[in-house]
């Protein structure tokens, strides 16, 4: 399928493609080689997001100390 770039640098996506993502309003756009990659993104209310992350960490058994240790490890200088 073809997508047309308009004079305002906007892409018109084919209806068949858009219908696959009917409930998606935003896409993360990146480039890989000569390809444009569109990944669907869901925007959630600000307050919900942090609670969802905390609940997921709790279900995975990841503690606050684990997160602190990971941040400390990632900030170490490479020799």
Secondary structure, 3 states (H helix, E strand, C coil): CCCEECCCCCEECCHHHHHCCCCCCEEEEEEECCEEEEEEECCCCHHHHHHHHHHHHHHHCCCHHHHHHHHHHHHCCCC
